[in-house]
Amino acid sequence: MNEYQIIGKSVPSKEGMDKVTGRAKYIDDENEAGILHAKLLTSKHAHAYIEGIDTSKA
């Protein structure tokens, strides 16, 4: 029977070492001015009409 090189053996992930050492860069690590932030706002009532949204805090 043929010997397989990968099947049935543990294969380390490419980014694993960067993740466990803290060197991996994530989108939240960036802190640039002018980045747009968004928040999902949903209705608390099913099939209700949204008549207005208070955006004063935004």
MIFIMAR-155817 format. One record per residue: residue number from 0; residue in one letter; chain; x, y, z of N, C-alpha, C, O, CB in turn. Coordinates in Angstrom, 3 decimals. Atoms other than C-alpha are relative to their C-alpha. Glycine has a CB too. Layout:
BEGIN
kolvo->NUM, nuvo->a, tordren->A, nx->X, ny->Y, nz->Z, cax->X, cay->Y, caz->Z, cx->X, cy->Y, cz->Z, ox->X, oy->Y, oz->Z, cbx->X, cby->Y, cbz->Z
...
END
This chain:
BEGIN
kolvo->0, nuvo->m, tordren->A, nx->0.837, ny->-1.177, nz->0.000, cax->0.000, cay->0.000, caz->0.000, cx->0.888, cy->1.248, cz->0.000, ox->1.960, oy->1.252, oz->0.604, cbx->-0.955, cby->-0.007, cbz->1.217
kolvo->1, nuvo->n, tordren->A, nx->-0.784, ny->-1.232, nz->0.114, cax->1.227, cay->3.521, caz->-0.783, cx->0.023, cy->0.767, cz->1.318, ox->-0.958, oy->0.760, oz->2.062, cbx->-0.565, cby->0.889, cbz->-1.111
kolvo->2, nuvo->e, tordren->A, nx->-0.111, ny->-0.880, nz->-1.166, cax->2.474, cay->5.825, caz->1.988, cx->-0.451, cy->1.394, cz->-0.396, ox->0.067, oy->1.974, oz->-1.350, cbx->1.455, cby->0.027, cbz->0.555
kolvo->3, nuvo->y, tordren->A, nx->0.474, ny->-1.357, nz->0.245, cax->0.594, cay->9.107, caz->2.075, cx->0.809, cy->0.972, cz->0.845, ox->1.235, oy->0.645, oz->1.952, cbx->-1.512, cby->0.126, cbz->0.313
kolvo->4, nuvo->q, tordren->A, nx->-0.808, ny->-0.976, nz->-0.714, cax->2.417, cay->12.254, caz->3.100, cx->-0.817, cy->0.840, cz->0.970, ox->-0.280, oy->1.305, oz->1.976, cbx->0.699, cby->0.897, cbz->-0.979
kolvo->5, nuvo->i, tordren->A, nx->0.801, ny->-0.903, nz->-0.823, cax->-0.491, cay->14.204, caz->4.616, cx->-1.179, cy->-0.704, cz->0.654, ox->-1.502, oy->-0.409, oz->1.805, cbx->-0.498, cby->1.153, cbz->-0.834
kolvo->6, nuvo->i, tordren->A, nx->1.217, ny->0.632, nz->-0.514, cax->-3.535, cay->11.952, caz->5.086, cx->0.299, cy->-0.725, cz->1.304, ox->1.208, oy->-1.552, oz->1.382, cbx->-0.589, cby->-0.981, cbz->-1.038
kolvo->7, nuvo->g, tordren->A, nx->-0.148, ny->0.641, nz->-1.296, cax->-3.882, cay->10.917, caz->8.719, cx->1.095, cy->0.581, cz->0.863, ox->1.369, oy->0.053, oz->1.941, cbx->0.253, cby->-1.431, cbz->-0.190
kolvo->8, nuvo->k, tordren->A, nx->-1.074, ny->-0.615, nz->-0.781, cax->-1.074, cay->13.189, caz->9.920, cx->-0.357, cy->1.442, cz->0.347, ox->-1.105, oy->2.095, oz->-0.381, cbx->1.335, cby->-0.050, cbz->-0.775
kolvo->9, nuvo->s, tordren->A, nx->0.242, ny->-1.370, nz->-0.436, cax->-1.145, cay->16.484, caz->11.798, cx->0.815, cy->0.967, cz->-0.857, ox->2.015, oy->0.777, oz->-1.060, cbx->0.351, cby->0.168, cbz->1.498
kolvo->10, nuvo->v, tordren->A, nx->-0.657, ny->-0.995, nz->0.842, cax->-0.342, cay->19.482, caz->9.601, cx->-0.119, cy->1.356, cz->0.689, ox->-1.236, oy->1.814, oz->0.929, cbx->-0.627, cby->0.037, cbz->-1.438
kolvo->11, nuvo->p, tordren->A, nx->0.082, ny->-1.312, nz->-0.660, cax->0.569, cay->22.809, caz->11.275, cx->-0.556, cy->1.055, cz->-0.954, ox->-0.248, oy->1.046, oz->-2.146, cbx->1.391, cby->0.434, cbz->0.517
kolvo->12, nuvo->s, tordren->A, nx->0.560, ny->-1.064, nz->0.836, cax->-1.363, cay->25.833, caz->10.013, cx->1.068, cy->1.051, cz->-0.283, ox->1.999, oy->1.233, oz->0.500, cbx->-1.232, cby->0.648, cbz->0.683
kolvo->13, nuvo->k, tordren->A, nx->-0.991, ny->-0.985, nz->0.424, cax->0.548, cay->28.552, caz->8.181, cx->0.069, cy->1.190, cz->0.944, ox->1.155, oy->1.710, oz->1.201, cbx->-0.310, cby->0.478, cbz->-1.398
kolvo->14, nuvo->e, tordren->A, nx->0.022, ny->-1.189, nz->-0.845, cax->-0.562, cay->31.374, caz->10.495, cx->0.010, cy->-0.334, cz->1.490, ox->-0.086, oy->0.569, oz->2.320, cbx->-1.214, cby->0.832, cbz->-0.322
kolvo->15, nuvo->g, tordren->A, nx->0.078, ny->0.417, nz->-1.398, cax->-0.517, cay->29.357, caz->13.732, cx->1.045, cy->0.641, cz->0.894, ox->0.713, oy->1.105, oz->1.985, cbx->0.130, cby->-1.475, cbz->0.085
kolvo->16, nuvo->m, tordren->A, nx->-1.070, ny->-0.564, nz->-0.827, cax->2.845, cay->30.599, caz->15.023, cx->-0.194, cy->1.500, cz->0.214, ox->0.065, oy->2.006, oz->1.306, cbx->1.364, cby->-0.264, cbz->-0.645
kolvo->17, nuvo->d, tordren->A, nx->0.249, ny->-1.434, nz->-0.159, cax->1.944, cay->34.253, caz->14.358, cx->-1.137, cy->0.261, cz->0.982, ox->-1.084, oy->1.224, oz->1.747, cbx->-0.323, cby->0.637, cbz->-1.352
kolvo->18, nuvo->k, tordren->A, nx->1.132, ny->-0.180, nz->-0.916, cax->-1.348, cay->33.850, caz->16.243, cx->0.402, cy->-0.243, cz->1.452, ox->0.034, oy->0.538, oz->2.330, cbx->-1.143, cby->-0.937, cbz->-0.383
kolvo->19, nuvo->v, tordren->A, nx->-0.342, ny->0.314, nz->-1.391, cax->0.135, cay->32.235, caz->19.351, cx->1.074, cy->0.909, cz->0.563, ox->1.174, oy->1.051, oz->1.782, cbx->0.453, cby->-1.428, cbz->0.109
kolvo->20, nuvo->t, tordren->A, nx->-1.024, ny->-0.918, nz->-0.498, cax->3.044, cay->34.686, caz->19.558, cx->-0.470, cy->1.449, cz->0.042, ox->0.233, oy->2.311, oz->0.569, cbx->1.234, cby->-0.100, cbz->-0.855
kolvo->21, nuvo->g, tordren->A, nx->0.529, ny->-1.358, nz->-0.018, cax->0.846, cay->37.775, caz->19.058, cx->0.466, cy->0.866, cz->-1.146, ox->0.192, oy->2.066, oz->-1.150, cbx->0.364, cby->0.653, cbz->1.266
kolvo->22, nuvo->r, tordren->A, nx->-0.493, ny->-0.778, nz->1.136, cax->2.495, cay->38.858, caz->15.806, cx->-1.035, cy->0.165, cz->-1.101, ox->-0.856, oy->1.000, oz->-1.987, cbx->1.229, cby->-0.649, cbz->-0.567
kolvo->23, nuvo->a, tordren->A, nx->1.025, ny->-0.079, nz->1.041, cax->-0.647, cay->38.325, caz->13.698, cx->-0.715, cy->1.342, cz->0.056, ox->-1.015, oy->1.845, oz->1.138, cbx->-1.013, cby->-1.148, cbz->0.148
kolvo->24, nuvo->k, tordren->A, nx->0.697, ny->-1.286, nz->0.086, cax->-2.329, cay->41.527, caz->12.516, cx->-1.481, cy->-0.249, cz->-0.287, ox->-1.832, oy->-1.021, oz->-1.180, cbx->0.632, cby->0.907, cbz->-1.103
kolvo->25, nuvo->y, tordren->A, nx->1.443, ny->0.089, nz->0.175, cax->-6.100, cay->41.847, caz->12.812, cx->-0.532, cy->1.382, cz->-0.362, ox->0.149, oy->2.385, oz->-0.153, cbx->-0.692, cby->-0.548, cbz->1.284
kolvo->26, nuvo->i, tordren->A, nx->0.581, ny->-1.272, nz->0.434, cax->-8.417, cay->44.553, caz->11.480, cx->-0.199, cy->0.943, cz->1.182, ox->-0.113, oy->2.160, oz->1.012, cbx->-1.337, cby->-0.237, cbz->-0.714
kolvo->27, nuvo->d, tordren->A, nx->0.173, ny->-0.859, nz->-1.187, cax->-9.050, cay->45.828, caz->15.031, cx->1.316, cy->0.586, cz->0.492, ox->1.306, oy->1.530, oz->1.281, cbx->-0.650, cby->-0.787, cbz->1.127
kolvo->28, nuvo->d, tordren->A, nx->-1.304, ny->-0.533, nz->-0.399, cax->-5.298, cay->46.410, caz->15.476, cx->0.306, cy->1.321, cz->-0.688, ox->1.107, oy->2.108, oz->-0.183, cbx->1.095, cby->-1.005, cbz->-0.310
kolvo->29, nuvo->e, tordren->A, nx->-0.247, ny->-1.235, nz->0.743, cax->-5.363, cay->49.218, caz->12.911, cx->-0.730, cy->1.146, cz->0.687, ox->-1.852, oy->0.974, oz->1.162, cbx->-0.456, cby->-0.134, cbz->-1.485
kolvo->30, nuvo->n, tordren->A, nx->0.581, ny->-1.145, nz->-0.695, cax->-6.045, cay->52.665, caz->14.348, cx->0.197, cy->1.250, cz->-0.854, ox->0.873, oy->2.189, oz->-0.435, cbx->0.639, cby->0.184, cbz->1.411
kolvo->31, nuvo->e, tordren->A, nx->-0.171, ny->-1.117, nz->0.920, cax->-6.254, cay->55.046, caz->11.398, cx->-1.199, cy->0.937, cz->0.065, ox->-2.327, oy->0.506, oz->0.305, cbx->0.202, cby->-0.508, cbz->-1.432
kolvo->32, nuvo->a, tordren->A, nx->1.079, ny->-0.988, nz->0.012, cax->-8.274, cay->58.251, caz->11.236, cx->-0.790, cy->-0.149, cz->-1.297, ox->-0.235, oy->-0.503, oz->-2.337, cbx->0.562, cby->1.451, cbz->0.146
kolvo->33, nuvo->g, tordren->A, nx->0.839, ny->0.030, nz->1.187, cax->-11.185, cay->58.341, caz->8.827, cx->-0.625, cy->-1.355, cz->-0.290, ox->-1.282, oy->-1.523, oz->-1.318, cbx->0.794, cby->0.425, cbz->-1.168
kolvo->34, nuvo->i, tordren->A, nx->0.605, ny->1.316, nz->0.226, cax->-12.220, cay->54.694, caz->9.208, cx->-1.483, cy->0.085, cz->0.361, ox->-1.847, oy->0.624, oz->1.406, cbx->0.724, cby->-1.116, cbz->0.844
kolvo->35, nuvo->l, tordren->A, nx->1.445, ny->-0.009, nz->-0.211, cax->-15.985, cay->54.258, caz->8.919, cx->-0.392, cy->-1.146, cz->0.919, ox->0.018, oy->-2.285, oz->0.700, cbx->-0.755, cby->-0.101, cbz->-1.343
kolvo->36, nuvo->h, tordren->A, nx->0.511, ny->1.019, nz->-0.909, cax->-17.676, cay->52.384, caz->11.769, cx->-1.506, cy->-0.079, cz->-0.180, ox->-2.160, oy->0.939, oz->-0.407, cbx->0.375, cby->0.316, cbz->1.485
kolvo->37, nuvo->a, tordren->A, nx->1.444, ny->0.191, nz->0.175, cax->-21.175, cay->50.923, caz->11.513, cx->-0.536, cy->-0.899, cz->1.109, ox->0.202, oy->-1.693, oz->1.692, cbx->-0.314, cby->-0.608, cbz->-1.395
kolvo->38, nuvo->k, tordren->A, nx->0.661, ny->0.845, nz->-0.978, cax->-23.660, cay->49.312, caz->13.880, cx->-1.359, cy->-0.394, cz->-0.562, ox->-2.071, oy->0.443, oz->-1.117, cbx->-0.142, cby->0.722, cbz->1.377
kolvo->39, nuvo->l, tordren->A, nx->1.276, ny->0.497, nz->0.494, cax->-26.649, cay->47.172, caz->12.964, cx->-1.094, cy->0.338, cz->1.005, ox->-0.979, oy->0.020, oz->2.188, cbx->0.060, cby->-1.527, cbz->-0.256
kolvo->40, nuvo->l, tordren->A, nx->1.130, ny->-0.358, nz->-0.840, cax->-29.907, cay->48.497, caz->14.343, cx->-1.228, cy->-0.726, cz->-0.510, ox->-1.612, oy->-0.563, oz->-1.668, cbx->-0.228, cby->1.533, cbz->0.019
kolvo->41, nuvo->t, tordren->A, nx->1.181, ny->0.762, nz->0.396, cax->-32.934, cay->46.208, caz->14.293, cx->-1.185, cy->0.382, cz->0.882, ox->-1.014, oy->0.945, oz->1.964, cbx->0.273, cby->-1.522, cbz->0.088
kolvo->42, nuvo->s, tordren->A, nx->1.213, ny->-0.286, nz->-0.749, cax->-36.503, cay->46.571, caz->15.458, cx->-0.200, cy->-1.049, cz->1.088, ox->0.144, oy->-2.216, oz->0.899, cbx->-1.220, cby->0.049, cbz->-0.937
kolvo->43, nuvo->k, tordren->A, nx->0.297, ny->0.932, nz->-1.086, cax->-37.551, cay->44.998, caz->18.759, cx->-1.313, cy->-0.731, cz->-0.238, ox->-1.647, oy->-1.669, oz->0.485, cbx->-0.051, cby->0.736, cbz->1.332
kolvo->44, nuvo->h, tordren->A, nx->1.320, ny->0.573, nz->0.279, cax->-40.931, cay->44.127, caz->17.221, cx->-0.025, cy->-0.567, cz->-1.412, ox->0.388, oy->0.094, oz->-2.365, cbx->-1.115, cby->1.062, cbz->0.177
kolvo->45, nuvo->a, tordren->A, nx->0.092, ny->0.629, nz->1.315, cax->-41.539, cay->41.696, caz->14.369, cx->-1.056, cy->0.700, cz->-0.848, ox->-2.117, oy->1.051, oz->-0.332, cbx->-0.329, cby->-1.499, cbz->0.136
kolvo->46, nuvo->h, tordren->A, nx->0.917, ny->-0.595, nz->0.977, cax->-43.257, cay->43.196, caz->11.296, cx->-0.398, cy->1.434, cz->0.365, ox->-1.468, oy->1.894, oz->-0.032, cbx->-1.248, cby->-0.858, cbz->-0.125
kolvo->47, nuvo->a, tordren->A, nx->0.299, ny->-1.377, nz->-0.367, cax->-43.112, cay->46.711, caz->12.773, cx->0.662, cy->0.946, cz->-0.998, ox->1.668, oy->0.600, oz->-1.616, cbx->0.475, cby->0.304, cbz->1.444
kolvo->48, nuvo->y, tordren->A, nx->-0.575, ny->-1.028, nz->0.861, cax->-42.436, cay->49.862, caz->10.763, cx->0.889, cy->0.911, cz->0.836, ox->0.490, oy->1.342, oz->1.917, cbx->-1.111, cby->0.816, cbz->-0.713
kolvo->49, nuvo->i, tordren->A, nx->-0.902, ny->-0.926, nz->-0.685, cax->-39.467, cay->51.991, caz->11.805, cx->-0.324, cy->1.394, cz->-0.519, ox->-0.115, oy->1.696, oz->-1.694, cbx->1.524, cby->-0.372, cbz->-0.238
kolvo->50, nuvo->e, tordren->A, nx->0.413, ny->-1.348, nz->0.409, cax->-40.712, cay->55.568, caz->11.755, cx->1.144, cy->0.999, cz->0.111, ox->1.114, oy->2.036, oz->-0.551, cbx->-1.178, cby->0.471, cbz->0.844
kolvo->51, nuvo->g, tordren->A, nx->-1.117, ny->-0.918, nz->-0.136, cax->-37.471, cay->57.205, caz->12.803, cx->1.127, cy->-0.603, cz->0.808, ox->0.903, oy->-1.517, oz->1.602, cbx->-0.454, cby->1.284, cbz->0.637
kolvo->52, nuvo->i, tordren->A, nx->-1.177, ny->0.464, nz->-0.730, cax->-33.953, cay->56.639, caz->14.147, cx->0.708, cy->1.232, cz->0.564, ox->1.024, oy->2.165, oz->-0.175, cbx->0.962, cby->-0.843, cbz->-0.927
kolvo->53, nuvo->d, tordren->A, nx->-0.700, ny->-1.110, nz->-0.634, cax->-32.296, cay->58.979, caz->16.664, cx->1.489, cy->-0.184, cz->-0.209, ox->2.082, oy->-1.095, oz->0.367, cbx->-0.339, cby->0.096, cbz->1.511
kolvo->54, nuvo->t, tordren->A, nx->-1.433, ny->0.082, nz->0.299, cax->-28.762, cay->59.554, caz->15.348, cx->0.806, cy->1.090, cz->0.694, ox->1.929, oy->1.384, oz->0.284, cbx->0.221, cby->0.084, cbz->-1.496
kolvo->55, nuvo->s, tordren->A, nx->-0.686, ny->-1.121, nz->-0.654, cax->-27.831, cay->62.371, caz->17.748, cx->1.316, cy->-0.447, cz->0.659, ox->2.281, oy->0.316, oz->0.669, cbx->-0.923, cby->0.642, cbz->1.053
kolvo->56, nuvo->k, tordren->A, nx->-1.240, ny->0.489, nz->-0.617, cax->-25.220, cay->60.215, caz->19.572, cx->1.062, cy->-0.315, cz->-1.034, ox->2.257, oy->-0.288, oz->-0.740, cbx->-0.277, cby->-1.237, cbz->0.835
kolvo->57, nuvo->a, tordren->A, nx->-0.959, ny->0.347, nz->1.063, cax->-23.635, cay->59.256, caz->16.272, cx->0.708, cy->1.255, cz->-0.437, ox->1.561, oy->1.205, oz->-1.323, cbx->-0.702, cby->-0.681, cbz->-1.211
END
